[in-house]
Amino acid sequence: MTVTTRPAEAATSAPCGDTPLFGEMAGDIAVSYEFFPPKTEKMEAQLWDAITELAPLAPKFVSVTYGAGGSTRERTHATVARIRRETDLVPAAHLTCVAASKGEIDEIADEYWDAGVRHIVALRGDPQPQDNGVFRAHPEGYASAAALVEGLRKRHDFEISVAAYPEMHPEASSAQSDLDNLKRKIDAGSTRAITQFFFSADAYFRFLDKALAAGITAPIVPGIMPVTNFAAIRRMSANTEIPTSLESLFADLDERPGPRALVAAVAAADLCKRLYDGGVRNFHFYTLNKADQTYAICQLLGLRPKETV
């Protein structure tokens, strides 16, 4: 098993002379990308443009999300199957516990295995709209992500990723209970954890310290979300601190998509650089099916295209 080690602290000395901020990046990082299944032909074209653009950067895997209550089940499966069939990329399919029995979820897992998919991102899933923000397990289903991981592990020898929350899951009663839940998921047989997006490198490193102290040794990969719409990010950040400095960067840019995209790429690359300086070498990018910002960030981090996939 790959053991997560606490990255060394970043150097405290400021760059001097003519050394550019990203000028000494060795390109020794590994990346993965997240996409969502398209709803329309236009969105499908955008998705495949993004996949084609990012594929030469040789991601370790690309994941495809799963809608609330299994609402994108068929589209998720179709997207994963096409990635598997038409590219050399390694697809990872999201799978949740929501609104499905164990038998139904096991059937989906079997379909993925038979299609050659060997990586599952196992999630509890968001509550259904009619449940007023409270997760209710299917009476014959998996009650938690840890139970789902255990069930998948018994079914097939999947590589399994799970979610982690550096600043605590919004439904958790405490940071400790959230950490205990992560340990249950890892102990059930997960390969790695991928974090929710965050904007403070210190928040990630503090969380990593706590995870290591709790005996969690699986890799915890930081999830990076380039800001495409700051107002939307603010709405999604109920449990995520948005630094004042970041908010000031996006002031008055809501109606200026071009400059906003440039600022977003540099801000996300700066966060990645801080993580890199602390020892991080693996990054997971939430692409929102758009390639330009993620590609630019990887370029700034020294990652260069390999042969076309």
Disulfide bonds with the S-S distance in Angstrom:
none
